[in-house]
Amino acid sequence: MNNRRYVITRLSELFESQHETVSSWLDKWETEGLIGLYDCPRSGRPVRFTVEEQAVFLGYIDKNPHQPKAAAARLLEEAGKEASFDTFKRILKKVPMPGNVVGNQ
């Protein structure tokens, strides 16, 4: 689109991004080509539980929703890992709950 004479201001409106972000994209495109637009690996702590282990935990919660600590203890024993209960709370926060629709207010 920049090649079609769209200015950065218009591009940032179209992509709902900051002016600096669009400018950075264009710079990376010019210097590195398509490869420059890919996201680079970012720092951060690796997840404690795999997607499969999280699904197992959520299955335990489905069966006994009033016993989250028991579900957490069961998964910890089965997986042979250590984690605080806060880790399990973060897993639960990511699950969409019925009647908890964001943005429809």
N, CA, C and O atoms as CSV, one atom per row, in Angstrom:
chain,resi,resn,atom,element,x,y,z
A,1,MET,N,N,0.829,-1.187,0.000
A,1,MET,CA,C,0.000,0.000,0.000
A,1,MET,C,C,0.877,1.256,0.000
A,1,MET,O,O,0.510,2.280,-0.575
A,2,ASN,N,N,2.023,1.163,0.642
A,2,ASN,CA,C,2.934,2.290,0.621
A,2,ASN,C,C,3.434,2.520,-0.800
A,2,ASN,O,O,3.660,3.659,-1.210
A,3,ASN,N,N,3.604,1.445,-1.542
A,3,ASN,CA,C,4.022,1.542,-2.934
A,3,ASN,C,C,2.949,2.232,-3.775
A,3,ASN,O,O,3.257,2.812,-4.816
A,4,ARG,N,N,1.702,2.173,-3.334
A,4,ARG,CA,C,0.587,2.824,-4.028
A,4,ARG,C,C,0.354,4.237,-3.503
A,4,ARG,O,O,-0.716,4.812,-3.703
A,5,ARG,N,N,1.341,4.780,-2.845
A,5,ARG,CA,C,1.353,6.171,-2.378
A,5,ARG,C,C,0.467,6.458,-1.161
A,5,ARG,O,O,0.088,7.606,-0.928
A,6,TYR,N,N,0.139,5.418,-0.387
A,6,TYR,CA,C,-0.541,5.678,0.884
A,6,TYR,C,C,0.489,6.252,1.845
A,6,TYR,O,O,1.593,5.720,1.958
A,7,VAL,N,N,0.149,7.310,2.523
A,7,VAL,CA,C,1.070,7.905,3.489
A,7,VAL,C,C,0.977,7.140,4.807
A,7,VAL,O,O,-0.005,6.446,5.068
A,8,ILE,N,N,2.005,7.277,5.624
A,8,ILE,CA,C,2.075,6.529,6.887
A,8,ILE,C,C,0.886,6.851,7.783
A,8,ILE,O,O,0.372,5.964,8.465
A,9,THR,N,N,0.450,8.082,7.792
A,9,THR,CA,C,-0.693,8.463,8.625
A,9,THR,C,C,-1.930,7.659,8.243
A,9,THR,O,O,-2.644,7.162,9.114
A,10,ARG,N,N,-2.180,7.531,6.951
A,10,ARG,CA,C,-3.347,6.768,6.480
A,10,ARG,C,C,-3.183,5.286,6.785
A,10,ARG,O,O,-4.137,4.622,7.189
A,11,LEU,N,N,-1.962,4.763,6.590
A,11,LEU,CA,C,-1.704,3.358,6.883
A,11,LEU,C,C,-1.913,3.059,8.363
A,11,LEU,O,O,-2.469,2.018,8.714
A,12,SER,N,N,-1.467,3.970,9.236
A,12,SER,CA,C,-1.654,3.728,10.673
A,12,SER,C,C,-3.129,3.757,11.042
A,12,SER,O,O,-3.541,3.044,11.958
A,13,GLU,N,N,-3.931,4.553,10.360
A,13,GLU,CA,C,-5.374,4.541,10.587
A,13,GLU,C,C,-5.981,3.220,10.116
A,13,GLU,O,O,-6.782,2.610,10.824
A,14,LEU,N,N,-5.595,2.788,8.926
A,14,LEU,CA,C,-6.137,1.545,8.373
A,14,LEU,C,C,-5.802,0.335,9.235
A,14,LEU,O,O,-6.650,-0.530,9.453
A,15,PHE,N,N,-4.570,0.275,9.724
A,15,PHE,CA,C,-4.131,-0.879,10.509
A,15,PHE,C,C,-4.315,-0.686,12.009
A,15,PHE,O,O,-3.962,-1.553,12.809
A,16,GLU,N,N,-4.879,0.478,12.381
A,16,GLU,CA,C,-5.105,0.805,13.784
A,16,GLU,C,C,-3.836,0.599,14.601
A,16,GLU,O,O,-3.840,-0.057,15.642
A,17,SER,N,N,-2.754,1.179,14.099
A,17,SER,CA,C,-1.438,1.069,14.733
A,17,SER,C,C,-0.827,2.460,14.879
A,17,SER,O,O,-1.256,3.422,14.243
A,18,GLN,N,N,0.167,2.532,15.719
A,18,GLN,CA,C,0.868,3.787,15.923
A,18,GLN,C,C,1.685,4.150,14.685
A,18,GLN,O,O,2.118,3.274,13.938
A,19,HIS,N,N,1.888,5.439,14.479
A,19,HIS,CA,C,2.688,5.943,13.359
A,19,HIS,C,C,4.082,5.302,13.368
A,19,HIS,O,O,4.593,4.882,12.330
A,20,GLU,N,N,4.681,5.237,14.560
A,20,GLU,CA,C,6.026,4.680,14.690
A,20,GLU,C,C,6.067,3.195,14.302
A,20,GLU,O,O,7.049,2.722,13.732
A,21,THR,N,N,5.003,2.478,14.615
A,21,THR,CA,C,4.934,1.048,14.286
A,21,THR,C,C,4.925,0.848,12.780
A,21,THR,O,O,5.665,0.017,12.254
A,22,VAL,N,N,4.092,1.606,12.090
A,22,VAL,CA,C,4.007,1.490,10.630
A,22,VAL,C,C,5.335,1.900,10.002
A,22,VAL,O,O,5.806,1.262,9.060
A,23,SER,N,N,5.921,2.940,10.513
A,23,SER,CA,C,7.224,3.385,10.010
A,23,SER,C,C,8.275,2.294,10.187
A,23,SER,O,O,9.105,2.068,9.307
A,24,SER,N,N,8.230,1.629,11.321
A,24,SER,CA,C,9.160,0.525,11.592
A,24,SER,C,C,8.937,-0.629,10.614
A,24,SER,O,O,9.896,-1.226,10.124
A,25,TRP,N,N,7.665,-0.941,10.332
A,25,TRP,CA,C,7.358,-2.005,9.365
A,25,TRP,C,C,7.961,-1.677,8.003
A,25,TRP,O,O,8.564,-2.533,7.356
A,26,LEU,N,N,7.791,-0.434,7.581
A,26,LEU,CA,C,8.303,-0.032,6.271
A,26,LEU,C,C,9.833,-0.093,6.228
A,26,LEU,O,O,10.415,-0.531,5.235
A,27,ASP,N,N,10.473,0.345,7.305
A,27,ASP,CA,C,11.936,0.265,7.374
A,27,ASP,C,C,12.414,-1.177,7.292
A,27,ASP,O,O,13.361,-1.484,6.568
A,28,LYS,N,N,11.752,-2.064,8.042
A,28,LYS,CA,C,12.140,-3.478,8.028
A,28,LYS,C,C,11.909,-4.096,6.654
A,28,LYS,O,O,12.713,-4.904,6.189
A,29,TRP,N,N,10.811,-3.715,6.004
A,29,TRP,CA,C,10.524,-4.221,4.658
A,29,TRP,C,C,11.637,-3.807,3.687
A,29,TRP,O,O,12.092,-4.610,2.873
A,30,GLU,N,N,12.066,-2.551,3.784
A,30,GLU,CA,C,13.088,-2.037,2.870
A,30,GLU,C,C,14.452,-2.677,3.116
A,30,GLU,O,O,15.193,-2.940,2.169
A,31,THR,N,N,14.787,-2.929,4.378
A,31,THR,CA,C,16.120,-3.466,4.681
A,31,THR,C,C,16.188,-4.986,4.637
A,31,THR,O,O,17.202,-5.550,4.226
A,32,GLU,N,N,15.099,-5.664,5.063
A,32,GLU,CA,C,15.156,-7.128,5.195
A,32,GLU,C,C,14.162,-7.866,4.316
A,32,GLU,O,O,14.236,-9.089,4.200
A,33,GLY,N,N,13.246,-7.160,3.703
A,33,GLY,CA,C,12.224,-7.818,2.897
A,33,GLY,C,C,11.175,-8.472,3.782
A,33,GLY,O,O,10.957,-8.055,4.919
A,34,LEU,N,N,10.534,-9.492,3.252
A,34,LEU,CA,C,9.439,-10.165,3.954
A,34,LEU,C,C,9.884,-10.742,5.302
A,34,LEU,O,O,9.123,-10.703,6.268
A,35,ILE,N,N,11.089,-11.270,5.376
A,35,ILE,CA,C,11.607,-11.855,6.629
A,35,ILE,C,C,11.602,-10.825,7.759
A,35,ILE,O,O,11.365,-11.178,8.914
A,36,GLY,N,N,11.859,-9.574,7.442
A,36,GLY,CA,C,11.892,-8.521,8.453
A,36,GLY,C,C,10.559,-8.261,9.115
A,36,GLY,O,O,10.509,-7.645,10.179
A,37,LEU,N,N,9.469,-8.721,8.504
A,37,LEU,CA,C,8.143,-8.485,9.067
A,37,LEU,C,C,7.698,-9.557,10.054
A,37,LEU,O,O,6.706,-9.382,10.762
A,38,TYR,N,N,8.431,-10.668,10.100
A,38,TYR,CA,C,8.082,-11.728,11.041
A,38,TYR,C,C,8.420,-11.297,12.462
A,38,TYR,O,O,9.381,-10.561,12.686
A,39,ASP,N,N,7.620,-11.764,13.420
A,39,ASP,CA,C,7.912,-11.494,14.822
A,39,ASP,C,C,9.120,-12.296,15.250
A,39,ASP,O,O,9.254,-13.470,14.904
A,40,CYS,N,N,9.989,-11.665,15.996
A,40,CYS,CA,C,11.158,-12.351,16.547
A,40,CYS,C,C,10.753,-13.012,17.859
A,40,CYS,O,O,9.795,-12.580,18.500
A,41,PRO,N,N,11.473,-14.054,18.264
A,41,PRO,CA,C,11.189,-14.642,19.577
A,41,PRO,C,C,11.350,-13.586,20.674
A,41,PRO,O,O,12.241,-12.739,20.613
A,42,ARG,N,N,10.497,-13.653,21.647
A,42,ARG,CA,C,10.534,-12.680,22.737
A,42,ARG,C,C,10.908,-13.371,24.037
A,42,ARG,O,O,10.712,-14.573,24.216
A,43,SER,N,N,11.445,-12.578,24.918
A,43,SER,CA,C,11.798,-13.128,26.218
A,43,SER,C,C,10.538,-13.345,27.030
A,43,SER,O,O,9.480,-12.793,26.727
A,44,GLY,N,N,10.663,-14.130,28.030
A,44,GLY,CA,C,9.524,-14.395,28.897
A,44,GLY,C,C,9.647,-15.788,29.469
A,44,GLY,O,O,10.353,-16.643,28.934
A,45,ARG,N,N,8.971,-15.989,30.527
A,45,ARG,CA,C,9.028,-17.278,31.185
A,45,ARG,C,C,8.255,-18.317,30.382
A,45,ARG,O,O,7.139,-18.053,29.934
A,46,PRO,N,N,8.845,-19.503,30.199
A,46,PRO,CA,C,8.098,-20.558,29.506
A,46,PRO,C,C,6.897,-20.989,30.338
A,46,PRO,O,O,6.908,-20.880,31.564
A,47,VAL,N,N,5.872,-21.476,29.667
A,47,VAL,CA,C,4.687,-21.921,30.394
A,47,VAL,C,C,5.034,-23.129,31.249
A,47,VAL,O,O,5.863,-23.955,30.869
A,48,ARG,N,N,4.402,-23.223,32.388
A,48,ARG,CA,C,4.664,-24.311,33.324
A,48,ARG,C,C,4.014,-25.612,32.856
A,48,ARG,O,O,4.589,-26.693,32.981
A,49,PHE,N,N,2.800,-25.481,32.315
A,49,PHE,CA,C,2.054,-26.663,31.894
A,49,PHE,C,C,1.758,-26.595,30.408
A,49,PHE,O,O,1.443,-25.531,29.873
A,50,THR,N,N,1.860,-27.720,29.757
A,50,THR,CA,C,1.541,-27.793,28.331
A,50,THR,C,C,0.049,-27.574,28.130
A,50,THR,O,O,-0.729,-27.602,29.084
A,51,VAL,N,N,-0.335,-27.359,26.893
A,51,VAL,CA,C,-1.755,-27.183,26.567
A,51,VAL,C,C,-2.538,-28.429,26.981
A,51,VAL,O,O,-3.660,-28.328,27.479
A,52,GLU,N,N,-1.943,-29.593,26.775
A,52,GLU,CA,C,-2.612,-30.843,27.142
A,52,GLU,C,C,-2.806,-30.941,28.653
A,52,GLU,O,O,-3.872,-31.336,29.125
A,53,GLU,N,N,-1.769,-30.578,29.407
A,53,GLU,CA,C,-1.885,-30.623,30.873
A,53,GLU,C,C,-2.928,-29.622,31.369
A,53,GLU,O,O,-3.678,-29.913,32.300
A,54,GLN,N,N,-2.972,-28.451,30.749
A,54,GLN,CA,C,-3.989,-27.473,31.125
A,54,GLN,C,C,-5.389,-28.017,30.845
A,54,GLN,O,O,-6.314,-27.803,31.630
A,55,ALA,N,N,-5.538,-28.723,29.720
A,55,ALA,CA,C,-6.840,-29.310,29.387
A,55,ALA,C,C,-7.233,-30.369,30.408
A,55,ALA,O,O,-8.405,-30.480,30.768
A,56,VAL,N,N,-6.265,-31.143,30.875
A,56,VAL,CA,C,-6.538,-32.152,31.908
A,56,VAL,C,C,-7.024,-31.457,33.180
A,56,VAL,O,O,-8.010,-31.877,33.785
A,57,PHE,N,N,-6.327,-30.396,33.580
A,57,PHE,CA,C,-6.726,-29.636,34.769
A,57,PHE,C,C,-8.145,-29.100,34.620
A,57,PHE,O,O,-8.954,-29.211,35.540
A,58,LEU,N,N,-8.447,-28.517,33.454
A,58,LEU,CA,C,-9.786,-27.973,33.227
A,58,LEU,C,C,-10.843,-29.074,33.210
A,58,LEU,O,O,-11.990,-28.837,33.590
A,59,GLY,N,N,-10.466,-30.270,32.773
A,59,GLY,CA,C,-11.383,-31.411,32.838
A,59,GLY,C,C,-11.700,-31.771,34.279
A,59,GLY,O,O,-12.842,-32.088,34.610
A,60,TYR,N,N,-10.675,-31.722,35.145
A,60,TYR,CA,C,-10.909,-31.983,36.570
A,60,TYR,C,C,-11.844,-30.924,37.155
A,60,TYR,O,O,-12.711,-31.233,37.972
A,61,ILE,N,N,-11.659,-29.684,36.735
A,61,ILE,CA,C,-12.505,-28.589,37.217
A,61,ILE,C,C,-13.945,-28.793,36.757
A,61,ILE,O,O,-14.882,-28.541,37.514
A,62,ASP,N,N,-14.120,-29.249,35.515
A,62,ASP,CA,C,-15.482,-29.498,35.004
A,62,ASP,C,C,-16.203,-30.546,35.851
A,62,ASP,O,O,-17.403,-30.435,36.105
A,63,LYS,N,N,-15.457,-31.562,36.282
A,63,LYS,CA,C,-16.074,-32.629,37.072
A,63,LYS,C,C,-16.372,-32.194,38.497
A,63,LYS,O,O,-17.387,-32.589,39.072
A,64,ASN,N,N,-15.487,-31.379,39.069
A,64,ASN,CA,C,-15.657,-30.911,40.450
A,64,ASN,C,C,-15.337,-29.419,40.521
A,64,ASN,O,O,-14.258,-29.044,40.979
A,65,PRO,N,N,-16.253,-28.569,40.077
A,65,PRO,CA,C,-15.960,-27.135,40.004
A,65,PRO,C,C,-15.718,-26.458,41.353
A,65,PRO,O,O,-15.142,-25.372,41.400
A,66,HIS,N,N,-16.140,-27.069,42.422
A,66,HIS,CA,C,-15.962,-26.461,43.740
A,66,HIS,C,C,-14.706,-26.950,44.448
A,66,HIS,O,O,-14.504,-26.663,45.628
A,67,GLN,N,N,-13.864,-27.686,43.731
A,67,GLN,CA,C,-12.634,-28.203,44.336
A,67,GLN,C,C,-11.416,-27.910,43.460
A,67,GLN,O,O,-10.734,-28.839,43.025
A,68,PRO,N,N,-11.135,-26.636,43.198
A,68,PRO,CA,C,-9.998,-26.311,42.332
A,68,PRO,C,C,-8.647,-26.705,42.932
A,68,PRO,O,O,-7.729,-27.081,42.203
A,69,LYS,N,N,-8.526,-26.618,44.248
A,69,LYS,CA,C,-7.245,-26.992,44.869
A,69,LYS,C,C,-6.994,-28.489,44.745
A,69,LYS,O,O,-5.853,-28.911,44.562
A,70,ALA,N,N,-8.036,-29.285,44.842
A,70,ALA,CA,C,-7.889,-30.732,44.673
A,70,ALA,C,C,-7.501,-31.052,43.229
A,70,ALA,O,O,-6.673,-31.930,42.986
A,71,ALA,N,N,-8.105,-30.335,42.265
A,71,ALA,CA,C,-7.767,-30.536,40.852
A,71,ALA,C,C,-6.313,-30.163,40.599
A,71,ALA,O,O,-5.604,-30.854,39.867
A,72,ALA,N,N,-5.873,-29.061,41.211
A,72,ALA,CA,C,-4.484,-28.622,41.050
A,72,ALA,C,C,-3.532,-29.648,41.650
A,72,ALA,O,O,-2.522,-29.996,41.037
A,73,ALA,N,N,-3.847,-30.128,42.836
A,73,ALA,CA,C,-2.987,-31.120,43.499
A,73,ALA,C,C,-2.899,-32.402,42.675
A,73,ALA,O,O,-1.835,-33.011,42.571
A,74,ARG,N,N,-4.007,-32.795,42.103
A,74,ARG,CA,C,-4.025,-34.018,41.289
A,74,ARG,C,C,-3.127,-33.871,40.063
A,74,ARG,O,O,-2.361,-34.779,39.742
A,75,LEU,N,N,-3.220,-32.725,39.373
A,75,LEU,CA,C,-2.384,-32.508,38.199
A,75,LEU,C,C,-0.908,-32.424,38.584
A,75,LEU,O,O,-0.055,-32.971,37.885
A,76,LEU,N,N,-0.602,-31.747,39.685
A,76,LEU,CA,C,0.793,-31.653,40.126
A,76,LEU,C,C,1.381,-33.032,40.378
A,76,LEU,O,O,2.523,-33.307,40.011
A,77,GLU,N,N,0.587,-33.900,41.009
A,77,GLU,CA,C,1.059,-35.251,41.294
A,77,GLU,C,C,1.265,-36.034,39.996
A,77,GLU,O,O,2.282,-36.706,39.824
A,78,GLU,N,N,0.303,-35.945,39.094
A,78,GLU,CA,C,0.386,-36.686,37.837
A,78,GLU,C,C,1.519,-36.185,36.947
A,78,GLU,O,O,2.217,-36.982,36.319
A,79,ALA,N,N,1.702,-34.870,36.892
A,79,ALA,CA,C,2.706,-34.286,36.010
A,79,ALA,C,C,4.102,-34.309,36.629
A,79,ALA,O,O,5.103,-34.184,35.923
A,80,GLY,N,N,4.164,-34.467,37.941
A,80,GLY,CA,C,5.459,-34.451,38.611
A,80,GLY,C,C,6.110,-33.083,38.573
A,80,GLY,O,O,7.332,-32.966,38.490
A,81,LYS,N,N,5.287,-32.054,38.633
A,81,LYS,CA,C,5.787,-30.681,38.584
A,81,LYS,C,C,5.392,-29.941,39.841
A,81,LYS,O,O,4.558,-30.400,40.623
A,82,GLU,N,N,6.012,-28.779,40.020
A,82,GLU,CA,C,5.657,-27.919,41.145
A,82,GLU,C,C,5.110,-26.607,40.599
A,82,GLU,O,O,5.603,-26.080,39.601
A,83,ALA,N,N,4.091,-26.090,41.263
A,83,ALA,CA,C,3.509,-24.802,40.879
A,83,ALA,C,C,2.646,-24.306,42.022
A,83,ALA,O,O,2.119,-25.091,42.810
A,84,SER,N,N,2.512,-22.998,42.099
A,84,SER,CA,C,1.638,-22.420,43.118
A,84,SER,C,C,0.198,-22.460,42.615
A,84,SER,O,O,-0.058,-22.672,41.430
A,85,PHE,N,N,-0.719,-22.253,43.530
A,85,PHE,CA,C,-2.125,-22.229,43.146
A,85,PHE,C,C,-2.415,-21.032,42.238
A,85,PHE,O,O,-3.353,-21.070,41.441
A,86,ASP,N,N,-1.609,-19.969,42.356
A,86,ASP,CA,C,-1.772,-18.807,41.479
A,86,ASP,C,C,-1.587,-19.188,40.009
A,86,ASP,O,O,-2.231,-18.613,39.132
A,87,THR,N,N,-0.714,-20.149,39.743
A,87,THR,CA,C,-0.517,-20.632,38.380
A,87,THR,C,C,-1.820,-21.204,37.842
A,87,THR,O,O,-2.181,-20.961,36.690
A,88,PHE,N,N,-2.516,-21.953,38.663
A,88,PHE,CA,C,-3.782,-22.543,38.247
A,88,PHE,C,C,-4.872,-21.483,38.105
A,88,PHE,O,O,-5.748,-21.605,37.249
A,89,LYS,N,N,-4.823,-20.447,38.936
A,89,LYS,CA,C,-5.780,-19.352,38.796
A,89,LYS,C,C,-5.602,-18.665,37.443
A,89,LYS,O,O,-6.584,-18.285,36.805
A,90,ARG,N,N,-4.346,-18.504,37.001
A,90,ARG,CA,C,-4.099,-17.885,35.696
A,90,ARG,C,C,-4.657,-18.743,34.563
A,90,ARG,O,O,-5.173,-18.222,33.575
A,91,ILE,N,N,-4.548,-20.065,34.716
A,91,ILE,CA,C,-5.122,-20.972,33.709
A,91,ILE,C,C,-6.636,-20.779,33.662
A,91,ILE,O,O,-7.223,-20.706,32.583
A,92,LEU,N,N,-7.262,-20.697,34.831
A,92,LEU,CA,C,-8.719,-20.531,34.901
A,92,LEU,C,C,-9.170,-19.184,34.337
A,92,LEU,O,O,-10.244,-19.092,33.743
A,93,LYS,N,N,-8.358,-18.137,34.519
A,93,LYS,CA,C,-8.725,-16.815,34.025
A,93,LYS,C,C,-8.793,-16.772,32.504
A,93,LYS,O,O,-9.525,-15.960,31.936
A,94,LYS,N,N,-8.040,-17.634,31.848
A,94,LYS,CA,C,-8.014,-17.636,30.381
A,94,LYS,C,C,-9.233,-18.318,29.767
A,94,LYS,O,O,-9.467,-18.204,28.564
A,95,VAL,N,N,-10.010,-19.024,30.585
A,95,VAL,CA,C,-11.160,-19.757,30.082
A,95,VAL,C,C,-12.367,-18.843,30.014
A,95,VAL,O,O,-12.739,-18.238,31.020
A,96,PRO,N,N,-12.997,-18.729,28.828
A,96,PRO,CA,C,-14.211,-17.900,28.747
A,96,PRO,C,C,-15.336,-18.496,29.589
A,96,PRO,O,O,-15.588,-19.701,29.555
A,97,MET,N,N,-15.992,-17.646,30.328
A,97,MET,CA,C,-17.079,-18.084,31.191
A,97,MET,C,C,-18.412,-17.655,30.588
A,97,MET,O,O,-18.491,-16.589,29.977
A,98,PRO,N,N,-19.455,-18.456,30.747
A,98,PRO,CA,C,-20.779,-18.078,30.227
A,98,PRO,C,C,-21.259,-16.767,30.829
A,98,PRO,O,O,-21.121,-16.538,32.030
A,99,GLY,N,N,-21.819,-15.915,29.994
A,99,GLY,CA,C,-22.324,-14.630,30.468
A,99,GLY,C,C,-21.257,-13.595,30.742
A,99,GLY,O,O,-21.549,-12.527,31.278
A,100,ASN,N,N,-20.026,-13.899,30.382
A,100,ASN,CA,C,-18.918,-13.000,30.650
A,100,ASN,C,C,-18.344,-12.519,29.327
A,100,ASN,O,O,-17.171,-12.750,29.031
A,101,VAL,N,N,-19.179,-11.844,28.523
A,101,VAL,CA,C,-18.784,-11.407,27.196
A,101,VAL,C,C,-18.154,-10.018,27.292
A,101,VAL,O,O,-18.758,-9.094,27.836
A,102,VAL,N,N,-16.957,-9.878,26.770
A,102,VAL,CA,C,-16.260,-8.597,26.810
A,102,VAL,C,C,-16.618,-7.788,25.567
A,102,VAL,O,O,-16.684,-8.330,24.464
A,103,GLY,N,N,-16.842,-6.524,25.748
A,103,GLY,CA,C,-17.066,-5.635,24.620
A,103,GLY,C,C,-18.508,-5.496,24.165
A,103,GLY,O,O,-18.777,-4.713,23.255
A,104,ASN,N,N,-19.427,-6.208,24.746
A,104,ASN,CA,C,-20.834,-6.088,24.352
A,104,ASN,C,C,-21.619,-5.333,25.405
A,104,ASN,O,O,-22.615,-5.842,25.919
A,105,GLN,N,N,-21.194,-4.152,25.728
A,105,GLN,CA,C,-21.872,-3.380,26.764
A,105,GLN,C,C,-22.392,-2.094,26.203
A,105,GLN,O,O,-22.996,-1.304,26.927
